[in-house]
Amino acid sequence: MTARSEPLSTSRPERHTALDALRALVVVGLVFFHSSLVFDAGSDFYVKNADTTGVTTIFAGLAVVWAMPALFLIAGLGAWHSLARRGPGRFALERLQRLGVPLVFALVTLLPVPQWLRLRAQPGYAESYLEFLPRFFQVRAEWGKFPFVLQGDSFETGHLWFVLLLLTFALLLAPLARWVPASRARAACSRLAAVAERRRGAILLPAVLLALSSALLGIEEEYGGWHHWTYLLFFCLGFVIAADGRFRHAMRRDARLAAAAGVASFLLGSPAFLLAGDQIFQAMTPFAIGARILYGVAGWSWVVAIMGLVDRPRTAKEPAGGGSRLSAYLAPAVLPLYVLHQPIVVAVAFFVVSWHLPLAVKLAIVILASLVITFAVYDLVIRRTPVTRYLFGMRS
């Protein structure tokens, strides 16, 4: 008979509005990022402008090295506290509801749209959306590509690879939390936290794990510039960091050191990325492996630096769980905005690219229109009714 697992923690965690703001910043930034791909010379986006530029690639590189890793790290932080409150069983059910429901709903209603618009942008394609839908759902199971098991000629998980990975990591974590005694987990995290607190720069040591993962597994352009299993490391590191406040103290203390390491490794690795081209993703040449090692170091260093700089401790004058009205509005909006944004960007770009305007003007229009429509749909449709809140993973 399996013993009942003890809770990871007995106290309710303080809400860290700075991390909520960082999550919202990344998700809103994805509107800028995916809008820029419409005009990027090196990307294979759903809709492409006739004139492209390589400038957007530089700004994209500055974002991919830390943005999605930060989201997975913050998700790991939240997973520790959610497990502490709910226990493994209820945690798994809550994640199935909060992530699984919007994943399935968006797969059925939103994700076919970008694929259809990709085809509509091709000369001579005249198939209607309703005619295209059955083809989108012609799928086969390929278990070797777990967790992206469903594959098809037209089917894709699109930008919801992030949601699928989060759900997968949570469901892998739940049985592990039941099997491993919480006291043992807390003791192990406490020993690691003591080292991070005592040794300046020790919080940067996980960069070795991420460098090895990037070197051996490679990186994947379709999953935000990292291998999808490397994100599991960021998620687990967030889970461990949440266990002991000394980790976050070390991140705040060593933020400038991490920023210096991140900038140095990024500047050293960037020329290699540009010279290696597509070989950088999976090639096992010394040149490509060395560049990916620097990429892994830069990714963890930037995440530590950004977390350390924005995650400030609450002062005595601030109310517990406080924050501005804007942060209170954006915190529950992150997942719905993420689910909505890419189909809207593609739909807006589908019409804008045909206009006879300068590239910069069209880019600005795509960004602004996508932001306005995304927030309008969220505010006027999703957040105001119980049914739509449930379908997009929001609490009642």
SULMOZI-V116533 format. One record per backbone hydrogen bond with DSSP energy under -1.0 kcal/mol. CO is the residue of the C=O (numbers start at 1). NH is the residue of the N-H. If there is no record, write none. Layout:
co->CO nh->NH
co->CO nh->NH
//
This chain:
co->16 nh->20
co->17 nh->21
co->18 nh->22
co->19 nh->23
co->20 nh->24
co->21 nh->25
co->22 nh->26
co->23 nh->27
co->24 nh->28
co->25 nh->29
co->26 nh->30
co->28 nh->31
co->29 nh->33
co->30 nh->34
co->31 nh->35
co->32 nh->36
co->33 nh->37
co->36 nh->39
co->38 nh->49
co->39 nh->53
co->53 nh->41
co->55 nh->59
co->56 nh->60
co->57 nh->61
co->58 nh->62
co->60 nh->64
co->63 nh->66
co->63 nh->67
co->66 nh->70
co->67 nh->71
co->68 nh->72
co->69 nh->73
co->70 nh->74
co->71 nh->75
co->72 nh->76
co->73 nh->77
co->74 nh->78
co->75 nh->79
co->76 nh->80
co->77 nh->81
co->78 nh->82
co->79 nh->83
co->80 nh->84
co->81 nh->85
co->82 nh->86
co->83 nh->87
co->87 nh->91
co->88 nh->92
co->89 nh->93
co->90 nh->94
co->91 nh->95
co->92 nh->96
co->93 nh->97
co->94 nh->98
co->95 nh->99
co->95 nh->100
co->96 nh->101
co->99 nh->103
co->100 nh->104
co->101 nh->105
co->102 nh->106
co->103 nh->107
co->104 nh->108
co->105 nh->109
co->106 nh->110
co->106 nh->111
co->110 nh->113
co->112 nh->116
co->113 nh->117
co->114 nh->118
co->115 nh->119
co->116 nh->120
co->117 nh->121
co->119 nh->122
co->122 nh->125
co->128 nh->132
co->129 nh->133
co->132 nh->136
co->133 nh->137
co->135 nh->138
co->137 nh->139
co->140 nh->151
co->142 nh->145
co->143 nh->146
co->145 nh->148
co->147 nh->149
co->149 nh->142
co->151 nh->140
co->157 nh->160
co->158 nh->161
co->159 nh->162
co->160 nh->164
co->161 nh->165
co->162 nh->166
co->163 nh->167
co->164 nh->168
co->165 nh->169
co->166 nh->170
co->167 nh->171
co->168 nh->172
co->169 nh->173
co->170 nh->174
co->173 nh->177
co->174 nh->178
co->175 nh->179
co->176 nh->180
co->181 nh->185
co->182 nh->186
co->183 nh->187
co->184 nh->188
co->185 nh->189
co->186 nh->190
co->187 nh->191
co->188 nh->192
co->189 nh->193
co->190 nh->194
co->191 nh->195
co->192 nh->196
co->193 nh->197
co->194 nh->198
co->195 nh->199
co->199 nh->202
co->201 nh->204
co->202 nh->205
co->204 nh->207
co->205 nh->208
co->206 nh->210
co->207 nh->211
co->208 nh->212
co->209 nh->213
co->210 nh->214
co->211 nh->215
co->212 nh->216
co->213 nh->217
co->220 nh->223
co->220 nh->225
co->227 nh->230
co->227 nh->231
co->230 nh->234
co->231 nh->235
co->232 nh->236
co->233 nh->237
co->234 nh->238
co->235 nh->239
co->236 nh->240
co->237 nh->241
co->238 nh->242
co->240 nh->243
co->241 nh->244
co->244 nh->247
co->245 nh->249
co->246 nh->250
co->247 nh->251
co->248 nh->252
co->249 nh->253
co->250 nh->254
co->254 nh->258
co->255 nh->259
co->256 nh->260
co->257 nh->261
co->258 nh->262
co->259 nh->263
co->260 nh->264
co->261 nh->265
co->262 nh->266
co->263 nh->267
co->264 nh->268
co->265 nh->269
co->266 nh->270
co->269 nh->273
co->270 nh->274
co->271 nh->275
co->272 nh->276
co->273 nh->277
co->276 nh->279
co->277 nh->280
co->278 nh->281
co->279 nh->283
co->281 nh->219
co->285 nh->289
co->286 nh->290
co->287 nh->291
co->288 nh->292
co->289 nh->293
co->290 nh->294
co->291 nh->295
co->292 nh->296
co->293 nh->297
co->294 nh->298
co->295 nh->299
co->296 nh->300
co->297 nh->301
co->298 nh->302
co->299 nh->303
co->300 nh->304
co->301 nh->305
co->302 nh->306
co->303 nh->307
co->304 nh->308
co->305 nh->309
co->306 nh->310
co->307 nh->311
co->310 nh->312
co->315 nh->318
co->319 nh->322
co->324 nh->328
co->325 nh->329
co->326 nh->330
co->327 nh->331
co->333 nh->337
co->334 nh->338
co->335 nh->339
co->336 nh->340
co->337 nh->341
co->340 nh->344
co->341 nh->345
co->342 nh->346
co->343 nh->347
co->344 nh->348
co->345 nh->349
co->346 nh->350
co->348 nh->352
co->349 nh->353
co->352 nh->355
co->355 nh->357
co->358 nh->362
co->359 nh->363
co->360 nh->364
co->361 nh->365
co->362 nh->366
co->363 nh->367
co->364 nh->368
co->365 nh->369
co->366 nh->370
co->367 nh->371
co->368 nh->372
co->369 nh->373
co->370 nh->374
co->371 nh->375
co->372 nh->376
co->373 nh->377
co->374 nh->378
co->375 nh->379
co->376 nh->380
co->377 nh->381
co->377 nh->382
co->378 nh->383
co->385 nh->389
co->386 nh->390
co->387 nh->391
co->388 nh->392
co->389 nh->394
co->390 nh->393
//
